[in-house]
Amino acid sequence: MPLSLAVNREQLAAAFAPAVHREVAAGDRDWSKTVRRLHLALRWKAFATRWLPWLERRGQSATVRETYEEVWGAQADFHKFDLAKREKQLVVWGERQFYPSQLGAKRIHLLYIAALIEALRPGRVLEVGSGLGQNAMLLAQRFPDVQFTGVELTAQGTRIAAVTRAAPLPEVLQRYAPFPLSDASAHARVGFVRGSAAQLPFASSAFDLVYTVQALEQMEAIRPQALSEIARVCRGHTAMIEPFRDWNQTSLRRAKTQGWGLFSAAIADLPAFGLTAVHSTGDMPMKVYYGVGLVVAEKR
Ligand SMILES: C[S@@+](CC[C@H](N)C(=O)[O-])C[C@H]1O[C@@H](n2cnc3c(N)ncnc32)[C@H](O)[C@@H]1O
C-alpha cells in the first residue's frame, strides 16, 4: 500500500484532546461492567435481526432516509458540533480507553481527509452521504482551490447544508475544525445535491477524489450499487472512513454490525469494484463496540 499521509500522532492527539472527558485505566470496573451489558444487548439485537426479522426494519433505504430526515431535523442546529458537549461514549484508541464525546473521532476523520487532499491535490472532490455538509464546507475553507460537492439522500440534510452555505459559517463549526481555515468564504462554493449513492447524479469519472465518512455504514442494503457508483464517478481515488469488516472482528463488534445491519465489506472486497487499496489505517479512536477505519483506494 504505497500512499503515505503526512499526519502524525501528535496532530491526531491534539484534535482528539478537547473532546475527552477522561482517560480510563485498564481493568476499570465500571467500564468493564458497561461493556458486558452492551455486549449482551447487542447480541440480543443481532439475534433478533437474524431470527425475528419482522421486529426489525433497519437496513432498508427508505428507513435510512426516514431516520436521517428526523436526525437532521427541520432547522440547522450545529450545536451538536460544540466541543464543550458533555455527552460521553466508550472509546478505544489502540490499547487506551477514553470517555470522550463523539466529536473527537469526527475531528480525526476530517484530519485524515485533509491529509489525503494534501497528498493527492485533487481538483474536484465529492462527499457521498454528506449529511449537514459540515465536512465539505470546512474542507473547502481549508482548501479553497478545490471544488467540493456533497451528495445526500435526505431533503433536510441537503436543505440545511445549502442554507448554511449561504451565510458565514457558524462559529461553533469554525471552533470544531481540526485544522486552520484559510478562506472564510470558500464554503459558499460547495455544491450540495440531493441524490442516492445507489444512482449518483454525476457523469462517470467526474471527480478526482470521492470520499465517505460513516455514510456507507448506512448503505449495507445497497452496498454493491453504492460501491460501483462511487467507482464509476471517480477518476482517481476513493477514501472511505467506514466500519470495514477488518476492524469489526470481535464478538462485540460483530454483534453491533450484524444487529444494526451496518456496512460489512472487507478491504479485500474492493478489487471487485475496480478499486485497489493503497492505504489503510485503524489508528484512530473508535467506539469500543464499533470499529471504523480509513481505506484509500485507487481506481484501476
Ligand atoms: C452518519 S451520517 C454521516 C454524515 C456525514 N458524512 C458526516 O460525517 O457528518 C450518514 C449520512 O449518509 C446519508 N445516506 C444514507 N444512505 C444514503 C444514500 N443511499 N445516498 C446518499 N446518502 C445516504 C444519510 O442520510 C446521512 O446523512
The ligand as an SDF file (V2000), in Angstrom:
LIG
                    3D

 27 29  0  0  0  0  0  0  0  0999 V2000
  -23.8790    9.0260    9.8810 C   0  0  0  0  0  0  0  0  0  0  0  0
  -24.3860   10.2230    8.7090 S   0  0  0  0  0  0  0  0  0  0  0  0
  -22.8100   10.9200    8.2460 C   0  0  0  0  0  0  0  0  0  0  0  0
  -22.9430   12.2590    7.5930 C   0  0  0  0  0  0  0  0  0  0  0  0
  -21.6090   12.9320    7.2430 C   0  0  0  0  0  0  0  0  0  0  0  0
  -20.8430   12.1080    6.3230 N   0  0  0  0  0  0  0  0  0  0  0  0
  -20.8270   13.2590    8.4740 C   0  0  0  0  0  0  0  0  0  0  0  0
  -19.6820   12.7790    8.6170 O   0  0  0  0  0  0  0  0  0  0  0  0
  -21.2990   14.0370    9.3140 O   0  0  0  0  0  0  0  0  0  0  0  0
  -24.8090    9.2370    7.2740 C   0  0  0  0  0  0  0  0  0  0  0  0
  -25.3740   10.0450    6.1350 C   0  0  0  0  0  0  0  0  0  0  0  0
  -25.4810    9.2150    4.9690 O   0  0  0  0  0  0  0  0  0  0  0  0
  -26.6870    9.5350    4.3180 C   0  0  0  0  0  0  0  0  0  0  0  0
  -27.0960    8.4250    3.4500 N   0  0  0  0  0  0  0  0  0  0  0  0
  -27.5680    7.2100    3.8240 C   0  0  0  0  0  0  0  0  0  0  0  0
  -27.8690    6.4580    2.7430 N   0  0  0  0  0  0  0  0  0  0  0  0
  -27.5760    7.2250    1.6490 C   0  0  0  0  0  0  0  0  0  0  0  0
  -27.6630    7.0120    0.2390 C   0  0  0  0  0  0  0  0  0  0  0  0
  -28.1650    5.8850   -0.2600 N   0  0  0  0  0  0  0  0  0  0  0  0
  -27.2570    8.0120   -0.5770 N   0  0  0  0  0  0  0  0  0  0  0  0
  -26.7770    9.1820   -0.0820 C   0  0  0  0  0  0  0  0  0  0  0  0
  -26.6760    9.4390    1.2500 N   0  0  0  0  0  0  0  0  0  0  0  0
  -27.0590    8.4800    2.1080 C   0  0  0  0  0  0  0  0  0  0  0  0
  -27.6670    9.7730    5.4650 C   0  0  0  0  0  0  0  0  0  0  0  0
  -28.8330   10.4520    5.0700 O   0  0  0  0  0  0  0  0  0  0  0  0
  -26.7820   10.5730    6.4110 C   0  0  0  0  0  0  0  0  0  0  0  0
  -26.8260   11.9490    6.1170 O   0  0  0  0  0  0  0  0  0  0  0  0
  1  2  1  0
  2  3  1  0
  2 10  1  0
  3  4  1  0
  4  5  1  0
  5  6  1  0
  5  7  1  0
  7  8  2  0
  7  9  1  0
 10 11  1  0
 11 12  1  0
 11 26  1  0
 12 13  1  0
 13 14  1  0
 13 24  1  0
 14 15  1  0
 14 23  1  0
 15 16  2  0
 16 17  1  0
 17 18  1  0
 17 23  2  0
 18 19  1  0
 18 20  2  0
 20 21  1  0
 21 22  2  0
 22 23  1  0
 24 25  1  0
 24 26  1  0
 26 27  1  0
M  CHG  2   2   1   9  -1
M  END
$$$$
